[in-house]
Each structure stands twice: as structure tokens, then as C-alpha cells.
């Protein structure tokens, strides 16, 4: 019996989309992590969470995968207090930095999970629950032998689509054109998703410029943005009419 189709998703999930680097934390980041992580960080667990319980409200929840140092995350959360934001990051220095932003800006609508995003989505996030995914400047893994590590490819995009609420979106920005083109194809071929624009999306004014974006612009790289929405199943959309 050929079970390659069944094992492929698991094999792709086992290939990490990141590499843990031993980046040094500043004294401020260490202090903020030690003092604030218990309040704002959720431990990884193989149990589905309830956003209403976690945030203590019924506002829509947006998930950011790989928030880096968290500057854009904090700005977006500060400007949208009626929305919840769950940031997923594996690098502790970035977690410490965002915790400091949460404290300095008096934010209450951010939670953090310090773990592999794919495992968090698989084990902790309810299906049909996420209002939007933010994926800003993910590692493009430019070498061909590393393309398997890219986040925006099937079946990983199918996992994202499964977790999205109907009408929810995936918003990706990259300064690596080949990755942007590949991601557009992969998302287009993901069942249940459709592009919100005919091609790449225009810049969304509500998204702050990130450190990686600044670096890309200094190196004269163009920014490519993609926005895809989860559509209603045909049988349900027909019934709604």
C-alpha cells in the first residue's frame, strides 16, 4: 500500500522553518523576560486553547508568526485595542523585547507563545478561529536545497487555512521576489483560499515598517505583499443566498 500522500504532511512539518540562533539578550530583555513572561506568555501544550478565556474578551484574534523583535506587533496592537494578537516566536531575545513593549505601552491585547509555530497551530489553535495571520518577512531560505523550509508552501498553507475563520485572511510581506511568487502560487492552490487582489497586494497602510523591511529597502529590494481570504464552502454559501 502506498501511503506517501498520508506521510508527506507530517514529513514537511518535521522540517523546521527556522534555525535557532544563539542571539544574545540585552540586560533589559533578560529582565523583562524574567518578570513579565509569566503574565503574557502562554506555555506550549498539546491542548486546544479558547481565545475568550485567554484574552478575557470576545474580540477577534489575529496570529503573527515570527514577530522578530516585536516592534510592528506592538504598534498594531496599540492602534487596535478592540482586537487580540497572539505572537509566536522561537527567539527569546525577541520575546523579551516584545514583553518590554507590552509593559511600556500598557498593552493588554497581546499574548506570546515561544515555540514552533506549526506545532502551536496543530495542537493549540482551534479550527476556523483565527481572524487573520500576519507573516511579515519570513526567512526566504534562498538556497534551493533549503526551499523545503519555507513556511508558505503546501501542506503548511492548508494548516493555516484550516485555522482561519471564514472571511479571515493571510497577509504576507517579503522582500524576496522568488519567494513571493512561489507563495502566491502555493496559496492560490490551497483549497478554500482566494487572493483578495488580482496579483500582489498593495501596501497596507496599517502595517508598520519592520526592521527586515528597512534592511531590504537599503539593499534596493522591492517589497511584495500578498493577501488571501478564506472563503465559505460552496454548499454553505449557496444556502446563505
C-alpha positions as CSV (number, residue, x, y, z in Angstrom):
1,X,0.0,0.0,0.0
2,X,1.4,3.4,-1.0
3,X,0.8,5.8,1.9
4,X,3.1,8.6,0.7
5,X,0.2,11.1,0.5
6,X,-0.6,10.5,4.1
7,X,3.0,10.8,5.4
8,X,4.0,13.9,3.4
9,X,2.3,16.5,5.6
10,X,4.0,15.0,8.7
11,X,7.4,14.9,7.0
12,X,7.1,18.6,6.0
13,X,6.1,19.6,9.5
14,X,9.2,17.8,10.8
15,X,11.3,20.1,8.6
16,X,11.8,23.2,10.7
17,X,11.0,26.5,9.1
18,X,13.6,28.3,11.3
19,X,17.0,27.8,12.8
20,X,17.5,28.6,16.5
21,X,20.4,31.0,16.7
22,X,22.2,31.8,20.0
23,X,21.5,35.5,19.9
24,X,22.5,37.4,23.0
25,X,19.8,39.1,25.1
26,X,20.3,42.5,26.5
27,X,20.0,43.0,30.2
28,X,16.7,44.8,29.7
29,X,15.4,41.9,27.6
30,X,16.5,39.4,30.3
31,X,14.8,41.4,33.0
32,X,11.6,41.8,31.1
33,X,11.5,38.1,30.2
34,X,12.1,37.1,33.8
35,X,9.5,39.5,35.2
36,X,6.8,39.6,32.5
37,X,6.8,36.2,30.8
38,X,4.6,34.6,33.4
39,X,1.9,37.2,32.8
40,X,1.9,37.5,29.0
41,X,3.4,34.2,27.7
42,X,1.4,31.0,27.2
43,X,3.2,27.7,27.7
44,X,3.2,25.3,24.7
45,X,0.8,22.5,25.3
46,X,-0.9,19.8,23.3
47,X,-4.3,21.2,24.3
48,X,-6.7,23.4,22.3
49,X,-7.0,26.9,23.9
50,X,-10.0,29.1,24.0
51,X,-9.3,32.7,22.9
52,X,-12.1,34.1,25.0
53,X,-10.5,32.6,28.1
54,X,-7.0,33.6,27.1
55,X,-7.8,37.3,26.4
56,X,-10.8,37.6,28.7
57,X,-12.9,39.1,25.9
58,X,-14.7,38.1,22.7
59,X,-12.7,40.3,20.3
60,X,-11.3,38.7,17.1
61,X,-7.9,37.2,17.4
62,X,-5.0,37.7,14.9
63,X,-1.9,35.5,14.9
64,X,1.5,36.7,13.9
65,X,4.1,34.0,13.0
66,X,7.7,35.0,13.7
67,X,7.3,38.6,15.1
68,X,11.1,39.1,15.3
69,X,11.8,41.9,17.8
70,X,8.0,42.7,18.0
71,X,8.1,46.4,17.1
72,X,5.4,46.1,14.4
73,X,3.4,43.8,16.6
74,X,3.3,46.3,19.5
75,X,2.4,49.2,17.2
76,X,-0.5,47.3,15.5
77,X,-1.8,46.1,18.9
78,X,-1.6,49.6,20.4
79,X,-3.6,51.1,17.4
80,X,-6.3,48.3,17.6
81,X,-7.3,47.8,21.2
82,X,-10.5,46.1,20.0
83,X,-8.5,43.2,18.5
84,X,-6.4,40.5,20.1
85,X,-3.0,39.5,18.9
86,X,-1.2,36.2,19.5
87,X,2.5,36.4,18.6
88,X,4.5,33.2,18.0
89,X,8.3,33.4,18.1
90,X,11.2,31.0,18.9
91,X,13.9,33.5,19.6
92,X,13.9,34.5,23.2
93,X,15.5,37.9,22.6
94,X,12.6,39.0,20.5
95,X,10.1,37.6,23.1
96,X,11.9,39.7,25.8
97,X,11.8,42.8,23.6
98,X,8.1,42.5,22.9
99,X,7.4,41.9,26.6
100,X,9.1,45.2,27.2
101,X,6.9,46.9,24.6
102,X,3.8,45.4,26.2
103,X,4.8,46.9,29.6
104,X,5.9,50.3,28.2
105,X,2.8,50.7,26.1
106,X,0.4,49.3,28.8
107,X,-1.0,46.8,26.3
108,X,-3.4,44.1,27.4
109,X,-4.3,42.6,24.0
110,X,-1.1,40.6,23.2
111,X,-0.2,37.1,24.2
112,X,3.0,35.2,23.3
113,X,3.9,31.6,22.7
114,X,7.6,30.8,22.5
115,X,7.5,27.7,20.3
116,X,7.5,26.3,16.8
117,X,4.5,28.0,15.1
118,X,3.5,24.8,13.1
119,X,3.2,22.8,16.3
120,X,1.3,25.6,18.1
121,X,-1.2,25.8,15.2
122,X,-1.6,22.0,15.1
123,X,-2.1,21.4,18.8
124,X,-3.3,24.6,20.4
125,X,-5.3,26.7,17.9
126,X,-9.0,25.8,17.2
127,X,-10.0,25.3,13.6
128,X,-12.0,28.1,12.0
129,X,-11.0,30.6,14.7
130,X,-8.2,33.0,13.6
131,X,-9.3,36.3,12.1
132,X,-6.0,36.8,10.3
133,X,-2.5,35.6,10.0
134,X,0.4,38.1,9.8
135,X,3.6,36.8,8.3
136,X,6.0,39.7,7.9
137,X,9.3,38.9,6.2
138,X,9.7,35.2,6.9
139,X,13.0,33.6,6.2
140,X,13.1,33.2,2.4
141,X,15.6,30.3,2.6
142,X,17.1,31.4,-0.8
143,X,19.2,28.3,-1.5
144,X,17.3,25.8,-3.5
145,X,18.1,22.9,-1.1
146,X,16.5,24.9,1.7
147,X,13.3,25.7,-0.1
148,X,11.6,22.8,1.8
149,X,11.9,25.0,4.9
150,X,9.8,27.8,3.6
151,X,6.6,28.4,5.6
152,X,4.3,29.4,2.7
153,X,4.0,26.1,0.9
154,X,1.6,23.2,0.9
155,X,0.6,21.4,3.1
156,X,1.6,24.2,5.6
157,X,-0.7,26.6,3.9
158,X,-3.5,24.1,4.3
159,X,-2.9,24.1,8.0
160,X,-3.1,27.9,8.0
161,X,-6.4,27.8,6.0
162,X,-7.9,25.2,8.4
163,X,-7.3,27.5,11.4
164,X,-8.7,30.6,9.7
165,X,-12.2,31.7,10.4
166,X,-14.4,32.1,7.3
167,X,-13.6,35.6,5.9
168,X,-10.3,35.6,7.7
169,X,-7.1,36.5,5.9
170,X,-3.4,35.6,5.4
171,X,-1.2,38.6,5.0
172,X,2.4,38.0,4.0
173,X,5.1,40.5,3.1
174,X,8.5,39.7,1.7
175,X,11.5,41.4,0.1
176,X,12.4,38.2,-1.8
177,X,10.6,38.2,-5.1
178,X,11.1,34.5,-5.9
179,X,9.6,33.6,-2.6
180,X,6.7,36.0,-3.1
181,X,5.9,34.5,-6.4
182,X,6.1,30.9,-5.1
183,X,4.0,31.8,-2.1
184,X,1.3,33.3,-4.4
185,X,1.1,30.1,-6.3
186,X,1.1,27.9,-3.2
187,X,-1.7,30.0,-1.6
188,X,-3.7,30.1,-4.8
189,X,-3.5,26.3,-5.0
190,X,-4.7,25.9,-1.4
191,X,-8.3,24.8,-1.2
192,X,-10.6,27.4,0.5
193,X,-8.3,30.4,-0.1
194,X,-8.6,33.1,-2.7
195,X,-6.5,36.2,-3.4
196,X,-8.0,39.5,-2.3
197,X,-6.3,41.1,-5.3
198,X,-5.5,40.0,-8.9
199,X,-1.8,39.8,-8.1
200,X,0.4,41.1,-5.3
201,X,-1.5,43.3,-2.8
202,X,-0.9,47.0,-2.5
203,X,0.9,48.1,0.7
204,X,-1.5,48.1,3.7
205,X,-1.0,51.4,5.4
206,X,-1.8,50.0,8.9
207,X,1.3,47.7,8.8
208,X,4.3,49.5,10.3
209,X,7.7,49.1,8.6
210,X,9.8,46.3,10.1
211,X,13.5,46.1,10.7
212,X,13.8,43.5,7.9
213,X,11.9,45.7,5.6
214,X,14.2,48.6,6.3
215,X,17.2,46.4,5.6
216,X,15.6,45.2,2.3
217,X,15.0,48.8,1.2
218,X,18.5,49.8,1.9
219,X,19.6,47.0,-0.3
220,X,17.2,48.2,-3.0
221,X,14.9,45.2,-2.8
222,X,11.2,45.7,-3.7
223,X,8.6,44.7,-1.2
224,X,5.9,42.2,-2.2
225,X,2.7,41.8,-0.3
226,X,0.1,39.0,-0.5
227,X,-3.4,38.9,1.0
228,X,-5.6,35.8,0.7
229,X,-9.0,35.3,2.3
230,X,-10.7,32.1,3.4
231,X,-13.9,31.6,1.5
232,X,-17.2,29.9,2.6
233,X,-17.7,26.3,1.5
234,X,-19.9,26.3,-1.6
235,X,-22.7,24.4,0.0
236,X,-22.9,26.9,2.9
237,X,-22.5,30.0,0.7
238,X,-25.3,28.7,-1.6
239,X,-27.6,28.2,1.4
240,X,-26.9,31.7,2.6
241,X,-28.3,33.1,-0.7
